[in-house]
Amino acid sequence: MFSTSSQRKFWTFSDENELARLREKHNYFFYARQNSHIDEQQRFTYFLSPDEERQLLKQYELHLKEFCKRFTPPMPKGVVGTAFHYFKRFYLYNSTMDYHPKEILATCVYLACKVEEFNVSIGQFVANIKGDREKASDIILNNELLLMQQLNYHLTIHNPFRPVEGFLIDIKTRCSLANPERLRSGIDEFLEKVFLTDACLLYAPSQIALAAVLHAASKEQENLDSYVTDILFRDAGRDKLAILIEAVRKIRSLVKMVEAPARERVRLIEKKLDKCRNQENNPDSEIYKRRMRELLDEDDVLHVGSSRMSLDTSGVTQVLSPSAS
């Protein structure tokens, strides 16, 4: 249940200001760790500002949506929703200057496939990625444990898709609305946009689902207000009903404000990011490649040691996965 979940306890925040404070804090932490000669007042001439990070992440959320949409085999909605949750959570506590979103994005989707039991191998997964697929596979597997750690291993996600089905069944049963199935296209359109906002970090899945249903009804020139007040929440009390109505209003407002960041601005931000990002986490940098070679050398030593141990005991060799090293 959502009410007793890690999502409710650890990953549902009070308001947008709390999210902004977290993002600003970790933007500053990155700058403070660099021992840069750049004065703090001049820091945004070289490093990304919190607003630039937000614009960049908005662009990569659009990339995430498109990647999932064209994925083969077709990806279930639950996987997409879970991937968005992971992506948003990761960048509450990390800077894009530390970990480039194009690499974390793919890892979020891959981990979501596993958690939601959408069974695709790493080979099938990277077949959907353009460019060097072997390199993509290495990046995803190397980042997988990091991602789980940054999520505090809170991997179970409550998405709004199941509550939507519950509302539609209830409307068919207790509401006079003709043909509730015609709401589906409007609901799907709304939920696709809602993951481009911070709503999933601020509101319960049932509140997001209800906002989607009411949005779809208004698109069909239908009014479900009496269903909500007189049937669905008849015994909730005026205070609880007022809180719910306000939450739904804010969710719908967030979705209305969704817009793609200016392409030229994103291009300039990415150019800036290439100069200021942490080279230790850049797969194209020499320092990263050297670190990976050292880790592989350590793996070889561990593998040889464990093989010898197994010959002396049970004869079973234990192989450590690169992502667990």
C-alpha positions, -999 to 999 in steps of 0.1 A, spaced: 0 0 0 12 35 -8 3 48 26 29 25 43 54 25 14 90 38 12 77 61 -16 53 78 8 78 79 37 110 89 20 102 102 -15 70 123 -12 80 159 -4 60 187 11 62 212 -18 82 224 -48 103 247 -26 117 216 -8 126 201 -41 143 233 -52 163 235 -20 176 199 -24 186 206 -60 203 239 -51 221 221 -22 236 194 -44 245 219 -71 265 238 -45 280 206 -31 295 198 -65 310 233 -68 324 231 -33 341 198 -40 360 210 -70 386 232 -51 381 255 -80 400 288 -83 367 304 -95 352 328 -70 318 318 -57 303 350 -72 317 340 -106 309 303 -103 280 302 -128 302 315 -156 319 280 -156 296 257 -136 259 250 -143 234 270 -122 205 251 -106 182 265 -132 204 253 -160 205 219 -145 167 219 -144 164 229 -180 188 201 -190 169 175 -170 137 186 -186 152 179 -220 164 145 -209 130 136 -195 117 142 -230 144 119 -243 134 93 -217 98 95 -228 107 91 -265 132 63 -258 105 43 -240 79 50 -267 100 36 -295 115 7 -275 111 -28 -289 95 -49 -277 68 -24 -266 73 -12 -231 45 -14 -204 34 18 -189 45 7 -154 81 4 -166 80 40 -180 65 54 -148 91 36 -126 120 48 -148 108 84 -144 106 80 -107 142 67 -105 155 95 -128 138 123 -108 149 108 -74 185 104 -85 189 140 -95 174 153 -62 206 142 -45 231 144 -74 242 170 -99 242 166 -136 278 178 -135 287 147 -115 267 122 -136 256 130 -171 218 124 -175 222 106 -208 240 78 -189 218 77 -159 187 78 -181 195 45 -198 204 29 -164 171 41 -149 151 25 -177 171 -8 -176 166 -11 -138 129 -3 -142 126 -32 -167 140 -55 -141 120 -43 -111 87 -43 -131 96 -78 -145 97 -67 -181 122 -93 -191 147 -80 -216 184 -90 -216 211 -63 -217 217 -73 -253 180 -67 -262 180 -35 -243 211 -19 -259 198 -29 -293 174 1 -288 203 25 -284 221 41 -313 259 42 -314 284 19 -297 262 -7 -280 290 -25 -262 301 8 -246 264 15 -237 262 -19 -221 293 -13 -200 280 22 -189 246 8 -178 260 -21 -159 287 0 -142 260 25 -131 234 1 -120 247 -4 -85 254 33 -81 217 40 -91 203 15 -66 226 30 -38 214 65 -46 178 53 -44 186 38 -10 174 5 -25 138 18 -24 129 3 -58 92 -5 -55 72 23 -72 35 30 -69 24 44 -102 -10 60 -110 -20 34 -136 -37 10 -112 -57 37 -94 -69 49 -128 -84 14 -135 -100 15 -101 -116 48 -108 -129 37 -142 -145 5 -127 -161 26 -100 -174 52 -125 -190 24 -145 -205 9 -114 -217 40 -94 -218 69 -119 -243 77 -146 -215 88 -171 -221 72 -205 -193 50 -219 -164 58 -194 -140 41 -217 -139 72 -239 -119 89 -212 -89 66 -218 -72 87 -245 -74 119 -223 -61 100 -193 -32 86 -212 -23 120 -226 -24 135 -191 -3 108 -175 23 111 -202 26 148 -194 25 144 -156 58 125 -156 74 156 -171 65 175 -139 74 169 -103 39 157 -94 51 121 -86 75 136 -60 47 156 -44 14 137 -46 -1 103 -41 -6 81 -71 -44 81 -64 -44 119 -65 -26 119 -98 -50 93 -112 -80 113 -101 -66 145 -117 -61 125 -149 -97 112 -149 -112 147 -142 -90 162 -170 -102 135 -194 -138 141 -184 -135 179 -190 -121 172 -224 -152 152 -232 -174 181 -219 -184 160 -189 -185 171 -153 -176 146 -126 -177 170 -96 -208 154 -81 -194 119 -85 -163 131 -65 -181 150 -38 -213 130 -34 -202 94 -42 -165 89 -41 -157 111 -10 -191 114 5 -179 104 40 -145 121 38 -154 153 56 -151 188 43 -115 194 53 -102 162 36 -122 170 5 -108 205 4 -72 191 6 -80 166 -22 -95 192 -45 -65 215 -40 -41 187 -47 -60 178 -80 -60 215 -89 -23 218 -84 -15 186 -104 -36 198 -133 -19 232 -131 16 215 -132 6 196 -164 -7 227 -181 26 244 -176 47 216 -192 67 229 -221 99 218 -238 130 239 -230 144 261 -258 166 239 -280 193 265 -284 195 271 -247 199 233 -240 226 231 -266 246 259 -248 240 242 -215 253 209 -228 284 226 -242 290 242 -208 285 208 -191 312 192 -213 337 216 -198 327 214 -162 315 178 -156 333 154 -133 359 137 -156 361 107 -132 325 98 -142 330 106 -179 334 73 -199 353 92 -227 379 106 -203 413 90 -197 409 92 -159 376 71 -162 392 46 -185 422 42 -163 399 36 -132 379 10 -151 411 -8 -161 422 -8 -125 388 -23 -114 390 -50 -141 425 -58 -129 412 -61 -93 384 -84 -106 409 -106 -123 428 -110 -91 396 -117 -71 385 -142 -98 418 -161 -97 417 -161 -59 381 -174 -57 388 -201 -84 417 -214 -63 397 -214 -32 369 -233 -49 393 -260 -61 404 -265 -25 368 -268 -12 337 -275 -32 349 -270 -67 324 -242 -74 338 -209 -87 322 -176 -78 322 -149 -104 318 -113 -93 297 -92 -117 315 -59 -127 285 -39 -114 290 -53 -79 328 -46 -77 
